[in-house]
Amino acid sequence: MSMNSMKLSPTKQLLIIGNGFDKHLGLKSLYVEYYLSLTENERKNNIFTYLASNKNYNWADVESLLLKCLIIIKKLDAQTVKNYISAYKSDSKEQILSLLVSSNKSQKVMTILEEKELIKRVLKFFFLSSLIFPDSLLEFCKEPNHIFQKKLMDLMMDQVKNFESGFKDYLTNEIKNFPEVTYNIKSKKFIDKLIKSGVYNTNEYCNFILSFNYTHLPNSTDFFNSRGGNNVHGTLLDNIILGIDHHDYQEFMEFTKTFRIMTELPQEPLKIYDNSIDIIKFYGHSLGEADYSYFVSIFDAFNIYNSDIVLKFYYDDFDCRSHKKEQVERVYKLINHYGETFDNKDHGQNLLHKLVLEKRIYVLKMEDDVCYS
């Protein structure tokens, strides 16, 4: 096949976007911006915004904090909680904390010091706040442990849904304050720019989109498949979903994204009709562990090890410094995690090296993306 005929063949692309897409358009869609919009009293009403008062808290990864809270709650039993509350104003409470921290289960996701501080704050929120148990605390602690645990998990789910509802209301208001016509125009233009970046030729029937945002996808663009795309975690018209990845933590099944999407969102098929994708582009997604299952499924579906698919991970520079190293680290971690899922461990271990050698993986700014041959 001649180079000219190759250039004329429309490039088939899958575009995966995250919150950085909305931020690029000027929408105040970060969790930290929601937090800053709340009054001091409002922040005390939800465990996530309450914990955010800790300066070490990473607002970029609420779902990681959810997992940490679940691990801590799983360790609690009625007698230990009762002992801690009774000893709250004495030095003996530190001994009780040490017993809770001694388990190795949590060391995978947080340090001992982080866990100890988080246990204190979780206990304070649930058991020393009049907002949760004004008068019935002692009765609650008399429950058998399996009932005690279930009630705690139910309370945690209430907190998750409360946070989702508050963030949804906030984001809905931000959209209202951001002229809809302006948002749609900017969104369409930027998607077209992403689609055209680094390709010779494309058309509207060759491009598909997966959005991890709660904002609506534009109805159509010049280069976007007219049959639509998918909002993976719901939209502002439906429920919006927070959750953890389902691997390694089956005991928290009801808090996984997979379970919650199946039970709480309209079931729509993934609107990718052509499995012969040439390029997968990522823009504005943090590549966090909570979404690894999605990426594993996508990479499996397109068989990236044996195919010719090119992966492009875009990043933006801001704060007057380059963010390429941070993005490379995220990509490195993601691809190595995917390699660990392979039955053939040798293939899994050399996947990233293979993609680099074959020039099938790039981390770059969009303006630096040039057509490849």
N, C-alpha and C positions, 0 to 999 in steps of 0.2 A: 504494500500500500504506500502511495507517495505521501510526502509530508503535506502537500496541499490538500489531499483528500482527508488526511487526519485532521487538519485544521477546520475543515468544513463539517466534521461530525460533531453534533451537539454534545457538550460535556454534561454528563448526568451527575447531579450533586445532591448530597444531603447536608443541610445546614442545621447545626445544633446551637441554639442560643440560650444564654442565661441572663442573670440580672444585669450584667455589664452592658447588655444591649439597651435596656431601658435607661440605664444611667447615661449612656452615650447620647440618648435623645433628650436628656435633661430632666427626666422624671426622678423625683425623690422617692426611690423604691427600696432603699436599703433598710434592713431591720434597725440599724442604729439611728436612722432618721425617724423611724416610727417611735423608737424609744425616746428620742429627744423631743418629740411632739407631746409627750405625756407629762402631766404634772407629777410632782413628787409623790403625792398620795396615790395617784393612778398607778405608778410604778410598783407600789407595794401590793397591788391586788392580784398580780400574776407571778408565778415562780420565775419565769424567764426574765421579765423586766425587773423583778426584785433582785435576782442574782446579777443582773447587769450593773448594779451599783459597785460591784467588785471591779477594780480597775484592770485586773488581769483577764477579765472576761472577753472572749473573742466573739464579737457580734457577727462575724462573717459566717459562723458555723453554729447556728442555733440547734441543728439536728444532732451535732456532736454532744452538745450540752444535754440534750434530751436523753441520749444513751447513757451518759455519765450519771444522770439523776436516776434512771431506771436501775442501773447497777447498784447504786447506793440504797435505793428503796428495797431492792431484793434482799439486801443484807439485814434489814431491820426486822426485829421481832418485838412483840408487845412488851415483854419484860425489860428488854434492853432500853427501849424508848422511855419506859416508865422510870427506870433507874437514872437515865440521863437527865430527864426533866427534874427528878427529885434532887439530883446533884448539881443542877445547873449553876448554882451560885457558889459551888465549892470546887476544890482542886480535883476531887475524885472523878469529875466528868471527863478529864483527860485520859484517865485509865480506861474508861468505857469507850472513848473514841479510838484508843489504840487497839482494842479488841475488834472493833468494826473494820479498821484499816488492815488488820493482819491477813485478811484473805487475799490470795493472789489473783482472783478473778478480774479485778479492776486494773491491774498493772499494765494491761495491754493498751488501755486508752487514757490513763492519767497517772501522774506521779503520786507518791505517797503523800507529799505535802499538799498537792492540789486536792487529793481525795479527802484529806482530813479537813481542810477548809470548807470544801463543798458539803461534807456531811454536816458540819456545824450549821451551815446556812440553810440546808434543806430541812434539818430538824427544827431550826428556828422558825422557818416559814410555815411548816405544816403543824407544828405542835406548840409553839410558843407565841403564835399570833392569834389574837382574838378573832381574826377574820375567818379562820377555818374551824376551830373548836372552842367556842366561847365557854361552854359549861360542861360539855360531855366528854372531855378528854380522858378522865379516869375510867369512864364506862367503856370508851373506845379501846383502851389498853387492856381491858379485861377479856376482850374477844379471843377465841382460839386463834393460833397463828395463821392458819390458812384463811380465815375470815379477815383477820387484821391485814394480811398481805393483799387480799383482793380489794379491800376498801381503799388501801393506799394506792394501788394501781388505778382504781376507778377515779380517785382524786387527781392522780397525775394525768389521766386522760381528759378530765374536766379542765385541767390547766392548759393542756395542749389545745383543746377546742376553744377555750377562752382566748388564748393568744391568737389563734387563727382568725377568730371572729374580729378581734380588735385590729389586727393587721389588715384584714380585708376591708373593714370600714375606713381605715386610714388611707389605704391605697385607692379605694373608690373615690374618696374626697380629693386625693391628689390628681386623679384622672379628670375629675370635674373641674379642678382649678387649672389644669393643663388643657388648653383648647383642643377638643377632640379632633377637629379638622387638622390642626397643627400636628398633633401626635400621629394621626394616620398618614399624613403626607411625609413626615420625617421618617416614620417607620418603613413605609414603602420604598422611599429613596435609599435608605440605608441597607435594607435587604437586597435591593437590586445591586447596590455597590458591593456587598459581600458576595453575592452570586457571581458577579462579573470579574471579581478579583482573581487574577492569575489564570484566566481561561481564555481560549481563543474564541469559542463560540458556544452559545447555549440558547435555549428557548424555554417558554413557559411550561412545557410539558415534561421537562427533564429535571426539574428541581423540586425537592421536598424539604420540609422543615419540621423540626421538633423543638418546641419551646418549653423550657423549664420555668418560665415566668407565669404569673397569674394574669397578666394583661392580655388582651385579645390580639390575635394575629390579624394583620391587615387582610381585607377580603381578596385583594388581587394586586399583583404588581406585574410589570412587563416580563419578569423572568421567574415568576413563582408559580408553581403548579396550581392551576385554577381549581383543582379538586380539594384543595385545602391542606392543612397541616394538623398538628396535634399540640395541645397544651397538656403536657404530661401530668402535671400536678393540679389540674383543675383551673378554672377561670373565676373571675369576679362574679360571674352570673351563677356559678355553681358553688360547691364547697371548695375551699382551697386546702391543700394537704401538706402537713409536715410529717416527717417520719424518719425512721432509721432504716439502714440496709438490713436485709433479712439474714444474711450469712452470719454464722457464729452465735447468734442470739435468738434462737427459736423460742426461748421462754418469754420473749417480749413480742410475740407474733402480732398481737393486736396493735402494736405501735409501729409496725413496719409499713413502709410506703406501699408495698405490694398488697398487703392485706387491706389497708385503708382505701386504696384506689378501687379495689374490687368491691368493697362494701359501701363506699360513700360517694363514688363518682359515677356519672353515666358511662356505661360500657360502650366505647366506640373502638372500631378496629384501627390499627395503626395505618395511616394513609400513605403508605409507600408501596406503590404498585409495581415498581420495577426493581428487581434485586441486582441489576447490573450497574450499580453506582460506580462512578469513576473517582469521585473525591468526596470525602467527609470533612466538612469545615466546622470548627468550633469557635464561637465568639462569645465572650462575656460569661462563660461558665467557670466556676471555681474548681471544677473537677474534684469535688469533695467526695469522701468515702461513702456518704449516704446515697450517692447516685451511681456507685460502681456497678451495681447489678444491671442498671439500664445499659451502661456502656459495654459490659460483658455480653449482654444479649445482642446488642447492635453489632459488635465485632464478630460474634459468632454467626449472625445472620448473613453477614457479607464475607465471612471466611477470610479475614484480612491477612492471615498467615500465607495462604496459598494464592491469593488474588493479586491483582495489580492496583488495588485501591490505594489512593494517596490520602494521608491524614494531614490536615493543616490546622494548627492551633494558633489562633491570632491572639495578640496581646496589645495593650495600649501603654504608652508611657505617661505617667502623671507624677505630681509632686516633684517635678523637675529632676526625675531620675528614671533610669531604665528598669523595667520590670521583667526583662527577658529571663534572667536567672530564676526568678520565682516561678515563672510559667514552665520553664524547662524542668524544674524540680517536680512540679505537679504532673507533667506529662510522663516523666521518668517513673514516678510512683504508680500512675495509672497503668501504663503499659506493662510494667513488671508485675503488677497485681493480676492483670489479664493473663500474662504468661503462666502464672501460678495455677491457673484453672485448667491448663492443658493436661491431657493424659500423657502425652509425650513430653516429659520434663525437659529433655534437651532442647526441643523446639521452644518450649516456654521460656527457658533461660536465655536463648539467643534471639528472641523475637525483636527486641528493641534494636539490637545490633543488625539484624537482618533488614529491618525497615530503614535504618540509616544508610546501610550499604546500597540498598536498592533505590535510594532517594525517594522513599515513599512516606517520610514523616518530616514535617517542618514546624518550627516554632518561630513565628515572625510577625512583624507589624503588617497590617493590611496594605499600607502604601508601599511596602517593600516587596509585595507579592507580584512576581512577574510570570508571564506565560512560560511553561516548561514544554519541552518536546520529548 
